[in-house]
Amino acid sequence: MEPNDQPREVKIFLSANRPNLLAGGDRELVLLAGLLASALIFSVATVWAVAVGIAAWVFSVAALSRMAKVDPLLRHVYVRQVRYQPYYPAKSGIEAEATEVPKTWQ
């Protein structure tokens, strides 16, 4: 048999690589906004609460969809940045305090 000189091709399906979006925004955050709006509506149970709850949900979904258009994985990047913040302290400016060097490095 003759070896195949062609490189191997692998099909990458677009549906397997898309971020999970619901109503154009991050799925978990849109569902959380809906949960909070429905909790407001059912806990207060007035016409004004329904109006405020629906308005809050519409505005939050609009903001979340706009955020997802910029970067669909923005929430994951923010959570990782908050988690790693103690390891990489922010320093800027001339008057910023320098971080302490661990004693094992000296």
N, C-alpha and C positions, 0 to 999 in steps of 0.2 A: 504494500500500500504506500501511496505517496503522501507525505505529510502536508498538511494544509498550511500554505504560506500566508493566508489571510489572517489578520488579527481577529480575535474573538469579539463578537458583538453581543452586548447584553441590552435588552430593552428595559428602559427606565420609564415606568408609567407615571404620568403627571399626577394622577389621583393619589398615588402613594407618597408623594412628596409635598403636598400642599399642607399649609398649616390649618388647624381646626378652627374655622371661623363660623360664627352663627350671626346672621343678620349683618354681616360685614365686619363684625368685631370679634375679639377673642372670646371663645365659647364660654369659658368659666366666668369671665367678668360680665358678659351679657346676661348669663343665667343668674349671677349674683345680683345684678341690678334689677332684674325682674322679680327676684325673691324679695328684695328690700322694698320695691314699689308695691308688691302685693301684700306684704306685711303691713305697710303703712295704710293701704286701702282697707284691709280687713280688720285692723286693730282699731282704727278711728271710726270707720263705718258711717261716714257722712258724705254728702255730695262733694264738699270741698276737698275731702281726703282723696276721693276718686280722681278729681281733677288734678290735684297736686301729684298724686302717685303716677298717673298716666303721663303727665308732663315731665316728671323726673325720669321716668323710664325712657321716654322718647329722647330727651336731651342726653341722657347717659349713653344710649345706644348710638346716637349721632356722634358723640365724642369718641366712643370706643371704635366705631367704624372709621372715623378719621384717623385715629391713632394707628389702626391696623393697616391703613393705606400707606402710611409712612414706613412702618416696620411691623409685620405681623408677629414677630417674636420679641417685641419690646418689653412685655411683661417679664419674660424669662430672663432677659438681659438685666433688667432692673433688680430682680430677685437675686441673681447671681452677684451683682455689684454690691448689694446690701450684705450678703453673706460673706463676701471677701473683704469688706471694708476694714476690719481690724488688721488684716495682713498688709494692706496697702494704704496707709494713712495719707490723706491729702495734704500736700505742702505746696504753698504758692506764696509769692510775694517776698520782699526783702526782710520783713519783720516776722516771718513765720518761724515758729519754734521747730528746731531740728528734732527728729526722732532719736531716741536713745539707741546706741549700738549695743547689742547683747554682749555680755562679758566674755562669752566664749569666742568672740571674734577678735578680741584684743590680745 
